[in-house]
Amino acid sequence: MPYALRDGLTFCRVGERHLFLDLHDDRYFGLSLKADHQFDAFVADNAEAVEAPLTLGRLLAWEPLATQHSTGNLSPCLLPDRPTSTALDEIPTIGPSIHAIGIWSMLSNTAWHLRRKNIRGLIDDLRARKTSRPKSPEGGWRCTLQTIWGLQAARALITAENKCLLRSMSLARYLAGRGIDAKLVIGVKLAPFGAHSWVQDNDRILNDRHEIVRIFTPILVI
């Protein structure tokens, strides 16, 4: 494809409209109705496109060959597996462990970065953790449950405004550092606008409930 989303930009389709997440500027945005229709048509014809409409110039990069700095396509974000269950139902059988201390430390570190609006740095760190550690052996699920127990135990101590991102980013980073490839998901909705985040392992939600996350459309999955 000749065009790709510019670096740090991802999008999803919510109903008949598109929503975008700009990781560089740490913001969500939509397009005017006219520009949204242009973007929809352009995505459908991108393989044959010669020149992008001027109104879409801030979204796109000319990419004859996908580079390491671009998405390489104009496809909306998709969740690999539709969630069907939650790990929270298994937490009552788990007690304190060393992973509780580990996730509390990670919460503090993540909160420090979020206070400095460094979400892009956190995402880069999460990606690096996922590529630098070998996959966890079969004992990984026990580690996951013990970590979630610690995260739940810390709920009363979390006073940050964006609690879901703090908790989900911390959980994903901690598990990735132990070779557990759970997915950080950021989702959005319209009417009214809202954003939410959670962590998912295949079709199992780790730190939330299905009835909450189902109303959000994924805009970023890592």
C-alpha positions in Angstrom: 0.0 0.0 0.0 1.4 3.5 -0.8 0.1 5.1 2.4 0.3 4.3 6.0 -0.8 6.0 9.2 2.0 8.3 10.4 4.1 7.1 13.3 2.3 7.0 16.7 -1.2 7.0 15.3 -3.8 4.3 15.5 -7.6 4.3 14.8 -10.8 2.3 15.1 -14.3 2.5 13.7 -17.1 3.1 16.2 -20.4 2.8 14.4 -20.2 5.0 11.3 -17.3 7.2 12.6 -13.5 6.9 13.0 -11.7 7.7 16.2 -7.9 8.2 16.4 -5.4 7.9 19.2 -2.2 10.0 18.9 0.4 8.6 21.1 2.9 11.4 20.5 0.4 14.1 21.8 -1.4 11.7 24.2 -4.9 12.6 22.9 -7.9 11.1 21.1 -9.6 12.9 18.2 -12.1 12.5 15.5 -12.6 14.1 12.1 -15.3 16.4 10.7 -18.1 14.5 8.9 -16.7 15.4 5.5 -13.1 14.4 6.4 -14.4 11.2 8.0 -16.2 10.2 4.7 -13.0 11.1 2.8 -10.9 8.9 5.1 -13.4 6.0 4.8 -13.2 6.2 1.0 -9.5 6.6 1.0 -8.9 3.5 3.1 -11.0 1.5 0.7 -9.0 2.7 -2.3 -5.5 3.0 -0.7 -3.9 0.3 -2.8 -4.7 2.4 -5.9 -4.3 5.8 -4.4 -1.9 8.2 -6.1 -2.4 11.3 -3.8 -4.1 11.6 -0.5 -6.7 14.4 0.0 -5.2 17.5 1.6 -7.6 17.2 4.5 -6.0 13.9 5.4 -2.4 15.0 5.2 -1.9 15.1 9.0 -2.9 11.5 9.3 -0.9 9.8 6.6 2.7 9.2 5.6 3.8 8.2 2.1 5.1 4.7 2.5 6.0 2.8 -0.7 7.5 0.2 1.6 6.4 -0.1 5.3 9.2 1.0 7.6 9.9 0.2 11.3 8.3 3.6 12.2 4.9 3.1 10.6 1.9 0.8 10.9 2.5 -0.3 7.3 -1.2 -0.2 6.5 -4.5 1.7 7.0 -6.3 -1.1 8.9 -8.3 -0.3 12.0 -7.3 -1.8 15.3 -8.7 -5.2 16.0 -8.9 -7.3 19.1 -7.4 -10.8 18.3 -9.8 -12.6 20.6 -13.3 -11.7 21.7 -13.3 -11.8 25.6 -15.5 -14.5 27.0 -14.4 -14.9 30.7 -12.5 -13.1 33.4 -9.7 -14.1 35.7 -11.2 -12.2 38.6 -13.5 -15.1 39.3 -10.4 -17.2 40.2 -8.8 -14.6 42.5 -10.5 -15.6 45.8 -8.5 -18.8 45.8 -5.1 -16.9 45.6 -3.2 -15.4 48.6 -0.3 -13.0 49.1 2.9 -13.7 47.2 6.1 -12.1 46.0 4.3 -10.9 42.9 2.1 -8.7 45.0 5.1 -6.7 46.1 6.3 -6.7 42.5 3.1 -5.2 41.1 2.9 -2.6 43.8 6.4 -1.4 42.8 5.3 -1.4 39.2 2.2 0.7 40.0 4.5 3.3 41.6 6.8 3.4 38.6 3.9 3.6 36.1 2.2 6.3 38.0 5.4 8.4 37.9 5.5 8.1 34.1 1.8 8.9 33.7 2.1 12.1 35.9 4.7 13.2 33.3 2.4 12.4 30.4 4.9 9.8 29.2 2.4 7.3 27.8 4.5 6.8 24.6 7.5 5.9 26.8 5.5 3.4 28.7 4.2 1.8 25.5 7.8 1.6 24.1 8.9 -0.1 27.4 6.0 -2.6 27.2 7.0 -3.5 23.7 10.6 -3.9 24.7 9.7 -6.2 27.6 7.6 -8.4 25.3 10.5 -8.9 22.9 13.3 -9.3 25.4 12.0 -12.1 27.5 11.3 -15.7 26.5 7.8 -17.0 26.9 6.9 -18.2 30.4 6.6 -21.9 31.1 3.4 -23.5 32.2 3.7 -21.9 35.7 2.9 -18.6 34.1 -0.8 -18.7 34.9 -0.1 -19.1 38.6 2.1 -16.0 38.4 -0.6 -14.2 36.6 -3.2 -14.9 39.2 -0.9 -14.0 42.1 -0.1 -10.7 40.3 -3.8 -9.9 39.8 -4.4 -10.6 43.5 -1.8 -8.0 44.4 -3.3 -5.6 41.9 -6.7 -6.0 43.5 -5.3 -5.7 47.0 -3.9 -2.3 46.0 -7.2 -0.9 44.7 -7.8 1.2 47.8 -4.4 2.8 47.5 -4.8 4.0 43.9 -6.0 7.6 43.8 -4.8 8.5 40.3 -7.4 10.1 37.9 -6.9 7.5 35.2 -7.1 4.4 37.4 -7.8 1.9 34.6 -4.8 2.9 32.5 -2.5 2.9 35.6 -3.6 -0.6 36.7 -3.7 -2.1 33.2 -0.3 -0.7 32.0 1.3 -1.8 35.3 -0.1 -5.3 35.0 0.9 -5.7 31.3 4.4 -4.4 32.0 4.9 -6.6 35.0 3.7 -9.8 33.3 5.7 -9.0 30.1 8.8 -8.8 32.3 8.1 -12.4 33.3 7.6 -13.7 29.8 3.7 -13.6 30.0 2.4 -12.2 26.8 -0.9 -10.7 27.9 -2.4 -7.9 25.8 -2.8 -4.3 26.9 -6.1 -3.1 25.3 -7.2 0.5 25.1 -10.8 1.0 23.9 -13.1 3.9 23.2 -16.8 4.6 22.8 -19.0 7.5 21.6 -22.3 9.1 22.8 -20.8 10.1 25.2 -17.1 9.7 24.4 -15.2 7.5 26.9 -12.0 5.5 27.0 -11.1 2.5 29.0 -8.2 0.0 29.3 -7.8 -3.6 30.4 -5.4 -6.6 30.0 -6.4 -9.7 28.2 -4.9 -13.2 27.8 -6.4 -14.7 24.7 -10.1 -14.6 25.4 -9.8 -14.1 29.1 -9.9 -10.7 30.7 -7.4 -10.4 33.5 -8.4 -7.3 35.5 -11.9 -6.4 34.5 -15.4 -7.7 33.8 -16.9 -8.5 30.4 -20.0 -6.4 31.0 -17.7 -3.3 31.3 -15.3 -3.8 28.5 -17.8 -5.0 25.9 -19.1 -1.4 25.3 -15.6 -0.3 24.2 -14.1 -0.7 20.7 -10.3 -1.4 20.8 -8.2 1.4 19.4 -4.8 0.1 20.6 -3.7 -3.5 21.4 -0.1 -4.3 22.5 
